[in-house]
Amino acid sequence: MSKLKQLTDLLIKKKLTIAVAESCTGGALCSLLTSQSGSSAYFDRGFVTYSNQSKTDMLGVLESNLEEFGAVSEQTAKQMVSGVVKQARVDVSVAITGVAGPLGGTQEKPVGMVCFGFYILGKYFTTTQNFMGDRHQVVDASIDFALTTLVHELSN
């Protein structure tokens, strides 16, 4: 069974709703979550906040946070997911921000570095992953990681 099917089955069975915030994945997770018939039962909304300004305007990410830690940081991912939960009042949320490449990487934040913020039934947590490959592979790996984490957390 695919991770997407596992996640959507869990959301429907538990009567949970999800909303997401995406930066480097550019809406690909939203598209995937809504590709299933009946997705209106669990999918509330998605925010594609590619620019720093959109992260601030739409999700309430503090400009001081972006200046101190940058858009690609666990601090920003946490503020992004917190902003989603404040706006959407959902049971589950994920925020993704990273460097998909091939441009934009630095020694401190190389191409493939992706930060995630999760909110699952009242619990917040963040993590950073480093993926290999080209832009599409980094985006696909980011979505796969988000789905895997959500399935794991909701299955416990």
Buried (B, 14 or more C-beta within 10 A) or exposed (E): EEBBEBBBBBBBEEEBBBBBBBBBBBEBBBEBBEEBEEBEEBBBBBBBBBEBEBBBEBBBBBEEBBEEBBBBBBBBBBBBBBBBBEBBEBBBBBBBBBBBBEEBBEEEBEBBBBBBBBBBEEEEBBEBBBBEBEBEBBBBBBBEBBBEBBBEBBEE
